[in-house]
Amino acid sequence: MAKKRSCRRTADEDKIHEKAVKMRKMTDEQLVHYVEDRVEKARSEGFNQGKKSSGGADINKFLKEISSIKGIGDATICKIADHFRKAGNQNE
């Protein structure tokens, strides 16, 4: 398999190549710190995005969907709704 010439790379491919070269040149310690930082950033963004999303609308939609399942009655729906409310109050 022949190498792809750098003059034939797109701008996006050049950015990816530069990142890959930079990562290959990192020491083990630098690589571990880089990956840990990326993981922490992803967790932080996911947590913040979860806080921003309107949970109430999603919960109501979910409850409406499961209410059509045979064997799940009003009592069970109320228990699930209470659980969501309690969990929401604990996270705030």
VMD Tcl script that builds the backbone (N, CA, C; Angstrom):
set m [mol new atoms 276]
animate dup $m
set s [atomselect $m all]
$s set {name element resname resid chain x y z} {
  {N N MET 1 A 0.843 -1.180 0.000}
  {CA C MET 1 A 0.000 0.000 0.000}
  {C C MET 1 A 0.884 1.239 0.000}
  {N N ALA 2 A 0.648 2.101 -0.946}
  {CA C ALA 2 A 1.471 3.299 -1.098}
  {C C ALA 2 A 1.054 4.370 -0.099}
  {N N LYS 3 A 2.036 5.200 0.255}
  {CA C LYS 3 A 1.743 6.303 1.157}
  {C C LYS 3 A 0.942 7.372 0.435}
  {N N LYS 4 A 0.093 8.042 1.164}
  {CA C LYS 4 A -0.664 9.150 0.594}
  {C C LYS 4 A 0.197 10.398 0.718}
  {N N ARG 5 A 0.339 11.113 -0.353}
  {CA C ARG 5 A 1.178 12.309 -0.337}
  {C C ARG 5 A 0.492 13.431 0.433}
  {N N SER 6 A 1.300 14.173 1.174}
  {CA C SER 6 A 0.740 15.230 2.013}
  {C C SER 6 A 0.111 16.347 1.188}
  {N N CYS 7 A 0.546 16.528 -0.043}
  {CA C CYS 7 A -0.026 17.589 -0.872}
  {C C CYS 7 A -1.444 17.251 -1.310}
  {N N ARG 8 A -1.835 15.994 -1.155}
  {CA C ARG 8 A -3.173 15.579 -1.581}
  {C C ARG 8 A -4.145 15.463 -0.411}
  {N N ARG 9 A -3.707 15.879 0.764}
  {CA C ARG 9 A -4.578 15.845 1.938}
  {C C ARG 9 A -5.469 17.074 1.957}
  {N N THR 10 A -6.677 16.877 2.475}
  {CA C THR 10 A -7.572 18.016 2.660}
  {C C THR 10 A -7.174 18.744 3.943}
  {N N ALA 11 A -7.783 19.872 4.190}
  {CA C ALA 11 A -7.467 20.653 5.404}
  {C C ALA 11 A -7.819 19.856 6.653}
  {N N ASP 12 A -8.958 19.157 6.622}
  {CA C ASP 12 A -9.349 18.344 7.780}
  {C C ASP 12 A -8.361 17.209 8.014}
  {N N GLU 13 A -7.925 16.576 6.939}
  {CA C GLU 13 A -6.956 15.485 7.077}
  {C C GLU 13 A -5.636 15.991 7.627}
  {N N ASP 14 A -5.238 17.222 7.232}
  {CA C ASP 14 A -4.002 17.809 7.761}
  {C C ASP 14 A -4.095 18.044 9.267}
  {N N LYS 15 A -5.261 18.531 9.733}
  {CA C LYS 15 A -5.446 18.757 11.171}
  {C C LYS 15 A -5.363 17.442 11.940}
  {N N ILE 16 A -6.023 16.427 11.414}
  {CA C ILE 16 A -5.998 15.124 12.070}
  {C C ILE 16 A -4.573 14.573 12.086}
  {N N HIS 17 A -3.867 14.733 10.993}
  {CA C HIS 17 A -2.486 14.242 10.913}
  {C C HIS 17 A -1.592 14.955 11.936}
  {N N GLU 18 A -1.754 16.270 12.044}
  {CA C GLU 18 A -0.946 17.022 13.005}
  {C C GLU 18 A -1.207 16.559 14.439}
  {N N LYS 19 A -2.488 16.327 14.772}
  {CA C LYS 19 A -2.822 15.830 16.109}
  {C C LYS 19 A -2.223 14.450 16.347}
  {N N ALA 20 A -2.301 13.595 15.338}
  {CA C ALA 20 A -1.772 12.239 15.482}
  {C C ALA 20 A -0.260 12.260 15.686}
  {N N VAL 21 A 0.426 13.090 14.940}
  {CA C VAL 21 A 1.885 13.195 15.095}
  {C C VAL 21 A 2.224 13.720 16.481}
  {N N LYS 22 A 1.486 14.730 16.921}
  {CA C LYS 22 A 1.721 15.303 18.251}
  {C C LYS 22 A 1.524 14.249 19.333}
  {N N MET 23 A 0.459 13.423 19.194}
  {CA C MET 23 A 0.190 12.386 20.182}
  {C C MET 23 A 1.250 11.281 20.142}
  {N N ARG 24 A 1.711 10.939 18.959}
  {CA C ARG 24 A 2.746 9.889 18.857}
  {C C ARG 24 A 4.057 10.327 19.507}
  {N N LYS 25 A 4.322 11.613 19.508}
  {CA C LYS 25 A 5.571 12.125 20.074}
  {C C LYS 25 A 5.504 12.319 21.585}
  {N N MET 26 A 4.316 12.176 22.171}
  {CA C MET 26 A 4.171 12.372 23.617}
  {C C MET 26 A 4.828 11.227 24.386}
  {N N THR 27 A 5.325 11.577 25.565}
  {CA C THR 27 A 5.836 10.532 26.455}
  {C C THR 27 A 4.643 9.821 27.082}
  {N N ASP 28 A 4.909 8.711 27.746}
  {CA C ASP 28 A 3.831 7.970 28.394}
  {C C ASP 28 A 3.089 8.850 29.393}
  {N N GLU 29 A 3.839 9.579 30.188}
  {CA C GLU 29 A 3.226 10.429 31.214}
  {C C GLU 29 A 2.361 11.518 30.581}
  {N N GLN 30 A 2.879 12.154 29.538}
  {CA C GLN 30 A 2.117 13.192 28.849}
  {C C GLN 30 A 0.847 12.619 28.235}
  {N N LEU 31 A 0.954 11.429 27.673}
  {CA C LEU 31 A -0.189 10.793 27.032}
  {C C LEU 31 A -1.276 10.465 28.047}
  {N N VAL 32 A -0.869 9.951 29.206}
  {CA C VAL 32 A -1.832 9.631 30.257}
  {C C VAL 32 A -2.534 10.897 30.734}
  {N N HIS 33 A -1.787 11.965 30.969}
  {CA C HIS 33 A -2.394 13.228 31.404}
  {C C HIS 33 A -3.342 13.773 30.339}
  {N N TYR 34 A -2.945 13.686 29.081}
  {CA C TYR 34 A -3.790 14.182 27.990}
  {C C TYR 34 A -5.118 13.430 27.946}
  {N N VAL 35 A -5.050 12.110 28.031}
  {CA C VAL 35 A -6.265 11.307 27.975}
  {C C VAL 35 A -7.140 11.567 29.200}
  {N N GLU 36 A -6.540 11.651 30.378}
  {CA C GLU 36 A -7.317 11.929 31.589}
  {C C GLU 36 A -8.001 13.294 31.511}
  {N N ASP 37 A -7.299 14.291 30.983}
  {CA C ASP 37 A -7.898 15.620 30.831}
  {C C ASP 37 A -9.076 15.584 29.871}
  {N N ARG 38 A -8.938 14.850 28.768}
  {CA C ARG 38 A -10.024 14.746 27.795}
  {C C ARG 38 A -11.240 14.038 28.407}
  {N N VAL 39 A -10.977 12.999 29.188}
  {CA C VAL 39 A -12.072 12.266 29.832}
  {C C VAL 39 A -12.792 13.175 30.823}
  {N N GLU 40 A -12.038 13.906 31.615}
  {CA C GLU 40 A -12.641 14.807 32.604}
  {C C GLU 40 A -13.452 15.906 31.919}
  {N N LYS 41 A -12.932 16.430 30.820}
  {CA C LYS 41 A -13.657 17.462 30.074}
  {C C LYS 41 A -14.957 16.895 29.516}
  {N N ALA 42 A -14.912 15.680 28.988}
  {CA C ALA 42 A -16.116 15.054 28.431}
  {C C ALA 42 A -17.151 14.818 29.524}
  {N N ARG 43 A -16.697 14.358 30.682}
  {CA C ARG 43 A -17.622 14.147 31.805}
  {C C ARG 43 A -18.261 15.457 32.227}
  {N N SER 44 A -17.442 16.484 32.335}
  {CA C SER 44 A -17.925 17.794 32.756}
  {C C SER 44 A -18.959 18.334 31.772}
  {N N GLU 45 A -18.666 18.238 30.477}
  {CA C GLU 45 A -19.599 18.739 29.471}
  {C C GLU 45 A -20.882 17.920 29.473}
  {N N GLY 46 A -20.767 16.627 29.624}
  {CA C GLY 46 A -21.953 15.775 29.664}
  {C C GLY 46 A -22.804 16.069 30.876}
  {N N PHE 47 A -22.155 16.287 32.018}
  {CA C PHE 47 A -22.880 16.611 33.246}
  {C C PHE 47 A -23.602 17.939 33.098}
  {N N ASN 48 A -22.912 18.937 32.562}
  {CA C ASN 48 A -23.521 20.257 32.389}
  {C C ASN 48 A -24.646 20.213 31.366}
  {N N GLN 49 A -24.482 19.428 30.321}
  {CA C GLN 49 A -25.525 19.313 29.309}
  {C C GLN 49 A -26.748 18.623 29.895}
  {N N GLY 50 A -26.521 17.637 30.748}
  {CA C GLY 50 A -27.630 16.955 31.404}
  {C C GLY 50 A -28.408 17.891 32.304}
  {N N LYS 51 A -27.715 18.804 32.962}
  {CA C LYS 51 A -28.385 19.781 33.821}
  {C C LYS 51 A -29.227 20.741 32.992}
  {N N LYS 52 A -28.720 21.109 31.804}
  {CA C LYS 52 A -29.413 22.079 30.964}
  {C C LYS 52 A -30.669 21.501 30.335}
  {N N SER 53 A -30.646 20.217 30.009}
  {CA C SER 53 A -31.791 19.635 29.301}
  {C C SER 53 A -33.032 19.681 30.175}
  {N N SER 54 A -34.143 19.845 29.526}
  {CA C SER 54 A -35.401 19.923 30.268}
  {C C SER 54 A -35.831 18.517 30.639}
  {N N GLY 55 A -35.523 18.111 31.827}
  {CA C GLY 55 A -35.827 16.763 32.282}
  {C C GLY 55 A -37.307 16.512 32.430}
  {N N GLY 56 A -38.092 17.522 32.786}
  {CA C GLY 56 A -39.517 17.343 32.998}
  {C C GLY 56 A -40.238 16.854 31.759}
  {N N ALA 57 A -39.916 17.435 30.627}
  {CA C ALA 57 A -40.577 17.042 29.390}
  {C C ALA 57 A -40.192 15.613 29.018}
  {N N ASP 58 A -38.929 15.257 29.216}
  {CA C ASP 58 A -38.474 13.911 28.895}
  {C C ASP 58 A -39.140 12.884 29.805}
  {N N ILE 59 A -39.280 13.208 31.064}
  {CA C ILE 59 A -39.893 12.286 32.019}
  {C C ILE 59 A -41.359 12.059 31.673}
  {N N ASN 60 A -42.065 13.143 31.366}
  {CA C ASN 60 A -43.477 13.004 31.001}
  {C C ASN 60 A -43.652 12.170 29.739}
  {N N LYS 61 A -42.774 12.384 28.776}
  {CA C LYS 61 A -42.827 11.600 27.536}
  {C C LYS 61 A -42.577 10.126 27.840}
  {N N PHE 62 A -41.588 9.870 28.688}
  {CA C PHE 62 A -41.264 8.495 29.072}
  {C C PHE 62 A -42.448 7.837 29.783}
  {N N LEU 63 A -43.048 8.551 30.723}
  {CA C LEU 63 A -44.187 8.003 31.463}
  {C C LEU 63 A -45.369 7.713 30.538}
  {N N LYS 64 A -45.577 8.591 29.570}
  {CA C LYS 64 A -46.672 8.386 28.621}
  {C C LYS 64 A -46.416 7.133 27.779}
  {N N GLU 65 A -45.153 6.919 27.389}
  {CA C GLU 65 A -44.808 5.751 26.575}
  {C C GLU 65 A -44.996 4.450 27.357}
  {N N ILE 66 A -44.543 4.421 28.605}
  {CA C ILE 66 A -44.630 3.161 29.351}
  {C C ILE 66 A -46.032 2.891 29.880}
  {N N SER 67 A -46.871 3.917 29.911}
  {CA C SER 67 A -48.230 3.688 30.400}
  {C C SER 67 A -49.032 2.792 29.451}
  {N N SER 68 A -48.584 2.685 28.208}
  {CA C SER 68 A -49.295 1.837 27.248}
  {C C SER 68 A -48.871 0.368 27.351}
  {N N ILE 69 A -47.873 0.076 28.160}
  {CA C ILE 69 A -47.404 -1.298 28.328}
  {C C ILE 69 A -48.362 -2.050 29.243}
  {N N LYS 70 A -48.706 -3.246 28.812}
  {CA C LYS 70 A -49.640 -4.064 29.590}
  {C C LYS 70 A -49.001 -4.415 30.934}
  {N N GLY 71 A -49.743 -4.228 32.009}
  {CA C GLY 71 A -49.254 -4.563 33.337}
  {C C GLY 71 A -48.743 -3.365 34.119}
  {N N ILE 72 A -48.599 -2.227 33.453}
  {CA C ILE 72 A -48.158 -1.014 34.148}
  {C C ILE 72 A -49.377 -0.116 34.298}
  {N N GLY 73 A -49.817 0.011 35.525}
  {CA C GLY 73 A -51.015 0.796 35.799}
  {C C GLY 73 A -50.696 2.156 36.356}
  {N N ASP 74 A -51.740 2.832 36.804}
  {CA C ASP 74 A -51.596 4.186 37.334}
  {C C ASP 74 A -50.715 4.224 38.585}
  {N N ALA 75 A -50.833 3.212 39.423}
  {CA C ALA 75 A -50.040 3.183 40.658}
  {C C ALA 75 A -48.545 3.113 40.343}
  {N N THR 76 A -48.191 2.272 39.397}
  {CA C THR 76 A -46.782 2.138 39.021}
  {C C THR 76 A -46.270 3.425 38.392}
  {N N ILE 77 A -47.067 4.042 37.545}
  {CA C ILE 77 A -46.682 5.313 36.918}
  {C C ILE 77 A -46.437 6.373 37.991}
  {N N CYS 78 A -47.302 6.421 38.993}
  {CA C CYS 78 A -47.136 7.398 40.081}
  {C C CYS 78 A -45.861 7.135 40.872}
  {N N LYS 79 A -45.568 5.863 41.122}
  {CA C LYS 79 A -44.346 5.523 41.856}
  {C C LYS 79 A -43.102 5.934 41.063}
  {N N ILE 80 A -43.113 5.693 39.760}
  {CA C ILE 80 A -41.970 6.060 38.916}
  {C C ILE 80 A -41.818 7.578 38.886}
  {N N ALA 81 A -42.927 8.297 38.751}
  {CA C ALA 81 A -42.885 9.768 38.734}
  {C C ALA 81 A -42.329 10.301 40.060}
  {N N ASP 82 A -42.764 9.719 41.171}
  {CA C ASP 82 A -42.243 10.132 42.475}
  {C C ASP 82 A -40.743 9.890 42.577}
  {N N HIS 83 A -40.318 8.765 42.064}
  {CA C HIS 83 A -38.885 8.440 42.087}
  {C C HIS 83 A -38.090 9.479 41.297}
  {N N PHE 84 A -38.588 9.858 40.097}
  {CA C PHE 84 A -37.905 10.870 39.292}
  {C C PHE 84 A -37.858 12.206 40.021}
  {N N ARG 85 A -38.954 12.587 40.670}
  {CA C ARG 85 A -38.981 13.853 41.397}
  {C C ARG 85 A -37.978 13.853 42.549}
  {N N LYS 86 A -37.928 12.746 43.299}
  {CA C LYS 86 A -36.982 12.647 44.413}
  {C C LYS 86 A -35.548 12.684 43.908}
  {N N ALA 87 A -35.262 11.985 42.836}
  {CA C ALA 87 A -33.918 11.973 42.266}
  {C C ALA 87 A -33.540 13.354 41.763}
  {N N GLY 88 A -34.479 14.085 41.171}
  {CA C GLY 88 A -34.237 15.438 40.685}
  {C C GLY 88 A -33.936 16.391 41.815}
  {N N ASN 89 A -34.613 16.262 42.939}
  {CA C ASN 89 A -34.378 17.135 44.095}
  {C C ASN 89 A -33.036 16.851 44.744}
  {N N GLN 90 A -32.588 15.607 44.710}
  {CA C GLN 90 A -31.310 15.259 45.315}
  {C C GLN 90 A -30.148 15.778 44.500}
  {N N ASN 91 A -30.270 15.846 43.161}
  {CA C ASN 91 A -29.191 16.313 42.313}
  {C C ASN 91 A -29.018 17.816 42.361}
  {N N GLU 92 A -30.018 18.555 42.775}
  {CA C GLU 92 A -29.922 20.027 42.767}
  {C C GLU 92 A -29.205 20.553 43.958}
}
mol reanalyze $m
mol bondsrecalc $m
mol representation Tube
mol addrep $m
